[in-house]
Amino acid sequence: MTTPETPSSAPANPLTRLFTNTELIIVILLGIVSVATAWVSFQAALYDGQTAKALSQSQSATAEAESLYLEGNQEYVQDAQTLARLTELQAQIDFGDAATSALAAETYDALFFVAVSEHFGAAIERAAEANAADPEFYTSPLDDEEYQNVLFGAYGEKSDEAIALTAQADELDARGDWLTLTTVLMAISLFLLGVAAVVRSRRVQYSLIIIGSAIFVFAVGIMLTIPVTWV
C-alpha cells in the first residue's frame, strides 16, 4: 500500500515571493521614481517660464512707470515756474501803478490761459480759497492732492503693478527652485536604487532600497506643497 507524498514545504505566499524577489521591487521603484522625476522636471520648467514672463512684465511696467513719473514731474516743474510768474504778476497787479497793473493783468490772463492746465487751474482756485480763509498759513496749489493725483496717479498705479509683478516673479522662482531641489533628491533616489539593482548582498540591497525610498518620500512631500501649474 502506497501513501501519498507529503510536500516538504507549503507553497510560498505570493506576498512572500514578492518581497523575496528584490530585483522586481527595485524595478518597480525605479519606474515610479523615474516617472515622478520627469513630472517634477516638467513642472519646474513651467515655473521657470512663468518666472521669466512675470519678470519681463515687471520690467515693462517699471519702465512705463518711470516714463509716467518723468512726464508728470516735467509738468510739475513747468507749473511751478508758471506759478512763480503768476505770483509775480499778481504782486504787480496789487501793488503797481495803474499802467503797470493793467499790463500785468493782461499778461496774467494771457499766461493763465496759455500755460495753466484745467487741473492746475482748479488747484490754484482751491489754494486761493484756502489762503483767503486762513491768511496766516500759505497753501500752495502745487501741494494740492487732486492736482498731484492727476500728475502722478497713473505712475503710482503702474508702480504698484510693477511691484506686484516682481513679487509674483519671486514667488514663482521660489517654487521653481524647490522643484529643482526635488528633482535633485529624486535623482539621488534613482542612483541609490540603481546601485541596489547590481549589488549581490541582500542586506546592502535592502539598506539602499530603504534609504532611496525615504529620500523619494521626502521629495514627494516637498512636491506636494507646490501647486500644480499647466500654463
Salt bridges, closest charged atoms under 4 A:
GLU23 OE2 - ARG202 NH1 3.63
GLU64 OE1 - LYS158 NZ 3.56
GLU75 OE2 - HIS119 NE2 2.76
GLU88 OE2 - ARG85 NH1 3.22
ASP144 OD2 - ARG126 NH2 2.70
GLU146 OE1 - ARG126 NH1 3.41
GLU161 OE1 - LYS158 NZ 3.05
GLU171 OE2 - ARG175 NH2 2.66
